[in-house]
């Protein structure tokens, strides 16, 4: 039976040839220009890196290896990892083989738990997660192989080993952090033969009599796995990895970026706004009440959390998938009902408000539609995961799939170290001014 390693060993030489040919044929072509505003504005929209695992198209949303996200929404996270790496979905045998790899690698070293329990009791769960990943760096197969010496075109092999080890242990570590930080401190173990998402749900220890929480975890970990290469977590991981840092250093760095409020905090902020809205109206507000409240929010100079996206100009398909899940599994939940009602009301309000802004000579609202964060937190909340600071940890477990996939492929290609040229404000004033 061909393993994931076997398939990649077959594909990677072809992938290298393809990239070499592209560079040889199109290397001198210009694909982007940068304005002064973009240079000061976080390089927004500047095409300056390659990511083949996924792309975000403004009118379609996330496309994973050529497949629109909603066409693979029922796939399990381990299948998405396989797809990101190979461009193919695994058959049953390949999926089972990958799950057996996780079973074999899932034992978390005891020193990790010693460290987690030694940390201050009020430590942020993201700090605990990053620390756990870093302390396991001593296990890095890549670093050990590089120190002994190996060929450059073999770098991806130990990188894949590290990735499989991290992915096998990450749900165990994350769930253990939840148990140590918020519950009785007992740590639940990985169950052999159980899939990746259901294992994570099971180890958190929340009640799941119908199995729908496990279904949500599979969906959540699928939807957040990859979002092209320019977001803070993926870009940071790529930059650190480009120096040949191993996967532990690189993923930890990427997750440090995810911990930032502008990147990984959005879903809990959206949920906080929903709960605040319910408190204001004493329950689920009417659509008219929501309409007025949304207008009041906008007039006060604030935004409606979860609405708008830097790239998308349509409903985020991830939000659509979560909405469909909620309609099937928790339609009577008051918090979800508010999320659904906000979706019915707020885009129309934003369109009206945008027209008012245009009449006043101001810029229109580019995107009135919800992004993934508008609904994801409410689903976690329904199943008893009410500790907001842990939401970014759940996000991290998922995003590691995409970061590690990109690391492996970049190591296979021998991608150059990231080193953009910086200029000074004085240079801009002199050069552009002249």
C-alpha positions as CSV (number, residue, x, y, z in Angstrom):
1,X,0.0,0.0,0.0
2,X,1.4,3.4,-1.0
3,X,1.8,5.7,2.0
4,X,1.7,9.5,2.1
5,X,5.5,9.5,2.1
6,X,5.6,7.3,-1.0
7,X,3.2,9.5,-2.9
8,X,5.1,12.7,-2.0
9,X,8.4,11.1,-3.0
10,X,6.8,10.5,-6.4
11,X,5.2,13.9,-6.8
12,X,7.9,16.2,-5.5
13,X,10.4,15.8,-8.4
14,X,7.6,16.6,-10.8
15,X,6.7,19.6,-8.6
16,X,10.3,20.8,-8.6
17,X,10.5,20.6,-12.4
18,X,7.2,22.5,-12.8
19,X,8.4,25.3,-10.6
20,X,11.8,25.4,-12.4
21,X,10.1,25.7,-15.7
22,X,7.8,28.4,-14.5
23,X,10.7,30.5,-13.2
24,X,12.7,29.9,-16.3
25,X,9.9,30.9,-18.6
26,X,8.2,33.7,-16.6
27,X,10.9,34.7,-14.2
28,X,11.3,38.3,-15.6
29,X,7.6,39.0,-15.7
30,X,6.0,41.5,-13.3
31,X,3.1,40.2,-11.2
32,X,2.6,43.1,-8.8
33,X,3.4,46.7,-8.1
34,X,3.5,48.3,-4.7
35,X,2.3,51.8,-3.7
36,X,3.6,53.9,-0.9
37,X,0.3,53.3,0.9
38,X,0.7,49.5,0.6
39,X,4.3,49.7,1.9
40,X,3.0,51.5,5.0
41,X,-0.2,49.5,5.2
42,X,1.2,46.0,5.9
43,X,1.8,45.2,2.2
44,X,-1.9,44.6,1.7
45,X,-2.6,43.1,-1.7
46,X,1.0,43.0,-2.8
47,X,1.7,39.8,-4.7
48,X,5.0,38.8,-3.3
49,X,5.0,35.1,-2.4
50,X,3.8,31.7,-3.7
51,X,1.3,29.4,-2.0
52,X,0.0,26.4,-3.9
53,X,-2.0,24.8,-1.0
54,X,-4.9,27.2,-1.2
55,X,-6.1,30.6,-2.6
56,X,-8.8,33.0,-1.6
57,X,-10.8,34.4,-4.5
58,X,-12.8,37.5,-3.9
59,X,-16.0,36.2,-5.6
60,X,-15.7,32.6,-4.5
61,X,-13.9,32.3,-1.1
62,X,-11.4,29.7,-0.1
63,X,-10.2,27.2,-2.8
64,X,-8.2,24.3,-1.5
65,X,-6.1,22.7,-4.2
66,X,-8.6,23.7,-6.8
67,X,-11.6,22.6,-4.8
68,X,-14.1,25.2,-3.5
69,X,-14.3,24.7,0.3
70,X,-17.9,23.7,0.5
71,X,-17.3,20.8,-1.9
72,X,-15.0,19.2,0.7
73,X,-16.8,20.4,3.9
74,X,-17.6,16.8,4.9
75,X,-14.0,15.7,4.7
76,X,-12.1,15.1,7.9
77,X,-9.1,17.2,8.9
78,X,-6.6,14.4,8.2
79,X,-8.0,14.2,4.6
80,X,-7.6,17.9,4.2
81,X,-3.9,17.6,5.3
82,X,-3.4,14.9,2.7
83,X,-5.1,17.1,0.1
84,X,-3.1,20.1,0.9
85,X,0.2,18.2,0.5
86,X,-0.6,16.1,-2.5
87,X,-3.5,17.8,-4.4
88,X,-5.4,14.5,-4.0
89,X,-8.0,13.2,-1.5
90,X,-6.9,10.0,0.1
91,X,-8.8,6.8,-0.6
92,X,-10.0,4.7,2.4
93,X,-6.7,2.8,2.7
94,X,-4.6,6.0,2.5
95,X,-6.8,7.7,5.1
96,X,-6.5,4.7,7.4
97,X,-2.8,4.6,7.0
98,X,-2.5,8.3,7.9
99,X,-4.7,7.8,11.0
100,X,-2.5,4.9,12.0
101,X,0.5,7.3,11.7
102,X,-1.2,9.6,14.2
103,X,-2.0,6.7,16.5
104,X,1.7,5.7,16.5
105,X,3.0,9.2,17.1
106,X,0.4,10.6,19.6
107,X,2.2,10.0,22.9
108,X,3.1,13.3,24.4
109,X,6.3,13.3,26.4
110,X,5.8,13.5,30.2
111,X,8.0,16.6,30.5
112,X,5.4,18.5,28.5
113,X,2.8,17.9,31.2
114,X,5.3,18.7,34.0
115,X,5.9,22.0,32.3
116,X,2.3,22.8,31.7
117,X,1.5,22.2,35.4
118,X,4.4,24.3,36.5
119,X,3.3,27.3,34.6
120,X,1.4,30.1,36.6
121,X,-2.3,29.1,36.9
122,X,-3.4,32.2,35.1
123,X,-1.2,31.7,32.1
124,X,-2.9,32.3,28.8
125,X,-3.7,29.0,27.1
126,X,-2.0,30.3,23.9
127,X,1.2,30.9,25.8
128,X,0.9,27.4,27.2
129,X,0.4,25.9,23.7
130,X,3.3,27.7,22.2
131,X,5.5,26.8,25.1
132,X,4.6,23.1,24.8
133,X,5.4,23.1,21.1
134,X,8.8,24.8,21.7
135,X,9.8,22.4,24.5
136,X,9.2,19.5,22.2
137,X,11.7,20.9,19.8
138,X,14.2,18.5,21.3
139,X,12.3,15.8,19.4
140,X,12.9,17.4,16.0
141,X,13.9,14.9,13.4
142,X,14.8,17.6,10.9
143,X,17.3,19.3,13.3
144,X,18.9,16.0,14.1
145,X,19.1,14.9,10.5
146,X,20.5,18.3,9.4
147,X,23.1,18.2,12.1
148,X,24.3,14.8,10.9
149,X,24.3,16.0,7.3
150,X,21.9,15.2,4.4
151,X,21.2,16.2,0.8
152,X,19.2,19.4,0.3
153,X,16.6,17.6,-1.9
154,X,15.9,15.3,1.1
155,X,15.1,18.1,3.5
156,X,11.4,17.5,3.1
157,X,11.6,13.9,4.5
158,X,12.4,14.7,8.1
159,X,10.2,17.8,7.9
160,X,7.3,15.5,7.1
161,X,8.3,13.4,10.1
162,X,8.2,16.5,12.4
163,X,4.9,17.5,10.9
164,X,3.3,14.2,11.6
165,X,4.6,14.2,15.1
166,X,3.3,17.7,15.8
167,X,-0.1,17.0,14.3
168,X,-0.5,13.8,16.2
169,X,0.4,15.4,19.5
170,X,-1.2,18.9,19.1
171,X,-4.8,17.9,19.8
172,X,-3.6,16.0,22.9
173,X,-1.6,18.9,24.1
174,X,-4.3,21.5,23.4
175,X,-7.0,19.4,25.1
176,X,-4.7,18.8,28.0
177,X,-4.1,22.5,28.4
178,X,-7.9,23.0,28.5
179,X,-8.2,20.4,31.3
180,X,-5.3,21.8,33.3
181,X,-6.2,25.5,32.8
182,X,-10.0,25.3,33.2
183,X,-11.0,21.9,34.6
184,X,-9.8,19.4,37.2
185,X,-6.3,19.0,35.7
186,X,-6.7,15.5,34.5
187,X,-5.5,14.8,31.0
188,X,-7.4,12.6,28.6
189,X,-5.4,10.4,26.3
190,X,-5.6,9.8,22.5
191,X,-7.9,7.0,21.5
192,X,-6.4,4.7,18.9
193,X,-8.7,4.1,15.9
194,X,-10.6,7.4,16.4
195,X,-10.3,10.1,13.9
196,X,-8.3,13.3,14.5
197,X,-11.2,15.7,15.0
198,X,-13.3,13.3,17.2
199,X,-10.2,12.6,19.3
200,X,-9.8,16.3,20.0
201,X,-13.5,16.6,20.9
202,X,-13.3,13.5,23.1
203,X,-10.1,14.7,24.9
204,X,-11.6,18.1,25.8
205,X,-14.0,16.1,28.0
206,X,-17.2,18.0,27.1
207,X,-20.5,16.1,27.0
208,X,-21.4,14.9,23.6
209,X,-24.2,12.3,23.8
210,X,-25.2,12.6,20.2
211,X,-21.7,12.9,18.6
212,X,-22.6,16.3,17.1
213,X,-19.7,18.1,18.9
214,X,-17.3,15.7,17.3
215,X,-18.9,16.5,13.9
216,X,-18.4,20.2,14.7
217,X,-14.8,19.7,15.5
218,X,-14.2,17.9,12.3
219,X,-15.8,20.8,10.4
220,X,-14.1,23.5,12.4
221,X,-10.7,22.0,12.0
222,X,-11.3,21.5,8.3
223,X,-12.5,25.1,7.7
224,X,-9.6,26.8,9.6
225,X,-6.8,24.6,8.3
226,X,-5.4,26.8,5.5
227,X,-6.1,30.3,4.1
228,X,-3.4,30.9,1.5
229,X,0.1,32.1,2.5
230,X,-0.2,35.8,3.3
231,X,-2.1,35.8,6.6
232,X,0.0,36.5,9.7
233,X,0.3,33.0,11.1
234,X,1.1,31.3,7.7
235,X,3.4,34.1,6.6
236,X,5.3,34.1,9.9
237,X,5.7,30.4,9.9
238,X,6.9,30.5,6.3
239,X,9.4,33.3,7.1
240,X,10.9,31.4,10.1
241,X,10.9,28.1,8.2
242,X,12.7,29.8,5.2
243,X,15.8,30.0,7.4
244,X,15.7,26.2,7.8
245,X,14.4,26.4,11.3
246,X,12.6,23.2,12.1
247,X,8.8,22.8,12.3
248,X,8.7,23.3,16.1
249,X,10.3,26.8,15.9
250,X,8.3,27.7,12.8
251,X,4.9,26.6,13.9
252,X,5.3,28.1,17.4
253,X,6.3,31.4,15.7
254,X,3.2,31.3,13.5
255,X,0.9,30.6,16.4
256,X,2.5,33.5,18.3
257,X,1.1,35.6,15.4
258,X,-2.2,33.9,15.6
259,X,-2.4,34.9,19.3
260,X,-2.5,38.6,18.3
261,X,-6.0,40.3,18.7
262,X,-6.1,41.3,15.0
263,X,-5.6,37.7,13.8
264,X,-7.0,35.1,16.1
265,X,-9.3,36.9,18.5
266,X,-12.1,37.8,16.0
267,X,-14.5,34.9,16.7
268,X,-14.6,35.5,20.4
269,X,-15.1,39.3,19.8
270,X,-18.0,38.4,17.5
271,X,-19.5,36.1,20.1
272,X,-19.1,38.7,22.8
273,X,-21.1,41.2,20.6
274,X,-23.8,38.6,20.1
275,X,-24.1,38.0,23.9
276,X,-24.0,41.7,24.6
277,X,-26.8,42.2,22.1
278,X,-28.9,39.6,23.8
279,X,-28.3,41.2,27.2
280,X,-29.4,44.5,25.8
281,X,-32.7,43.2,24.6
282,X,-33.3,40.5,27.2
283,X,-33.1,37.6,24.8
284,X,-33.3,37.2,21.0
285,X,-34.1,40.6,19.5
286,X,-36.5,41.1,16.6
287,X,-35.2,41.9,13.2
288,X,-36.4,45.5,13.6
289,X,-34.5,45.8,16.9
290,X,-31.4,44.4,15.3
291,X,-31.7,46.8,12.4
292,X,-31.8,49.9,14.7
293,X,-29.0,48.5,16.9
294,X,-26.8,47.9,13.9
295,X,-27.4,51.4,12.7
296,X,-26.6,52.8,16.2
297,X,-23.4,50.8,16.2
298,X,-22.3,52.2,12.9
299,X,-23.3,55.8,13.7
300,X,-21.2,55.6,16.9
301,X,-18.1,54.9,14.7
302,X,-17.9,51.2,15.6
303,X,-18.2,48.1,13.3
304,X,-20.5,45.1,13.5
305,X,-18.0,42.3,14.4
306,X,-17.7,39.5,11.9
307,X,-18.9,41.5,8.9
308,X,-16.5,42.5,6.1
309,X,-13.3,40.8,4.8
310,X,-10.1,42.1,3.4
311,X,-10.4,39.9,0.3
312,X,-13.8,38.4,0.0
313,X,-16.7,40.2,-1.7
314,X,-19.3,37.4,-1.0
315,X,-20.5,35.5,2.0
316,X,-17.5,33.6,3.4
317,X,-18.2,29.9,2.5
318,X,-16.9,29.0,5.9
319,X,-19.6,31.0,7.5
320,X,-22.1,29.4,5.2
321,X,-21.0,26.0,6.2
322,X,-21.2,26.8,9.9
323,X,-24.6,28.3,9.4
324,X,-25.9,25.1,7.8
325,X,-24.4,23.1,10.6
326,X,-26.2,25.3,13.2
327,X,-29.5,25.0,11.4
328,X,-29.2,21.2,11.5
329,X,-27.9,20.7,15.0
330,X,-28.7,23.7,17.2
331,X,-31.6,25.6,15.5
332,X,-33.3,26.2,18.9
333,X,-30.2,27.6,20.6
334,X,-30.9,31.4,21.4
335,X,-27.3,32.4,20.7
336,X,-27.3,30.7,17.3
337,X,-30.7,32.2,16.6
338,X,-29.2,35.7,17.0
339,X,-26.3,34.8,14.7
340,X,-28.8,33.7,12.1
341,X,-31.0,36.8,12.5
342,X,-28.0,39.1,12.4
343,X,-27.1,37.5,9.0
344,X,-30.6,38.2,7.8
345,X,-30.5,41.9,8.8
346,X,-26.9,43.3,8.9
347,X,-25.9,43.0,5.2
348,X,-28.9,45.0,4.2
349,X,-28.1,47.6,6.9
350,X,-24.5,47.8,5.7
351,X,-25.6,48.3,2.1
352,X,-27.9,51.1,3.2
353,X,-25.2,52.7,5.3
354,X,-22.7,52.4,2.5
355,X,-25.1,54.3,0.2
356,X,-25.4,57.0,2.8
357,X,-21.6,57.3,3.0
358,X,-21.3,57.7,-0.7
359,X,-23.8,60.5,-0.7
360,X,-21.7,62.2,1.9
361,X,-18.6,61.9,-0.3
362,X,-17.1,59.1,1.8
363,X,-15.8,55.7,0.7
364,X,-18.4,52.9,0.4
365,X,-18.3,49.7,2.5
366,X,-16.5,47.2,0.3
367,X,-18.0,44.0,1.7
368,X,-21.3,43.8,3.7
369,X,-21.1,40.0,4.1
370,X,-20.1,37.9,7.1
371,X,-16.8,36.2,7.4
372,X,-16.1,32.9,9.3
373,X,-15.8,34.6,12.7
374,X,-19.4,35.8,12.6
375,X,-20.7,32.4,13.5
376,X,-17.9,30.0,14.6
377,X,-17.8,31.1,18.2
378,X,-21.5,30.6,18.8
379,X,-21.2,26.9,17.8
380,X,-18.3,26.3,20.3
381,X,-20.3,28.1,23.0
382,X,-23.3,25.9,22.4
383,X,-21.4,22.8,23.3
384,X,-20.1,24.2,26.6
385,X,-16.7,25.5,25.4
386,X,-17.4,28.9,27.0
387,X,-13.8,29.9,27.9
388,X,-13.2,32.6,25.3
389,X,-9.3,32.6,25.7
390,X,-9.3,29.0,24.6
391,X,-10.9,29.7,21.2
392,X,-7.6,30.8,19.6
393,X,-6.1,27.4,20.8
394,X,-8.8,25.6,18.8
395,X,-8.0,27.8,15.8
396,X,-4.3,26.9,16.3
397,X,-4.9,23.2,16.3
398,X,-6.5,23.6,12.9
399,X,-4.2,26.2,11.4
400,X,-1.2,24.0,12.1
401,X,-2.4,21.7,9.3
402,X,-2.0,24.4,6.7
403,X,1.3,25.8,8.1
404,X,2.9,22.4,8.2
405,X,1.7,21.5,4.7
406,X,3.2,24.7,3.4
407,X,6.5,24.1,5.3
408,X,6.9,20.6,3.9
409,X,6.3,21.8,0.3
410,X,8.6,24.8,0.7
411,X,11.3,22.5,2.1
412,X,10.8,20.1,-0.9
413,X,11.2,23.0,-3.3
414,X,14.2,24.5,-1.5
415,X,12.4,27.8,-1.3
416,X,14.8,30.8,-0.7
417,X,15.1,32.5,2.6
418,X,12.6,35.4,2.9
419,X,14.4,38.7,2.6
420,X,12.4,41.6,1.2
421,X,14.1,45.0,0.8
422,X,13.1,47.7,3.2
423,X,13.4,51.4,2.6
424,X,13.2,54.4,4.9
425,X,10.6,57.1,5.1
426,X,13.3,59.6,4.1
427,X,14.0,57.4,0.9
428,X,10.3,57.5,0.0
429,X,10.1,61.3,0.4
430,X,13.2,61.8,-1.7
431,X,12.7,59.2,-4.4
432,X,9.0,59.2,-4.9
433,X,8.8,63.0,-4.3
434,X,11.3,63.5,-7.0
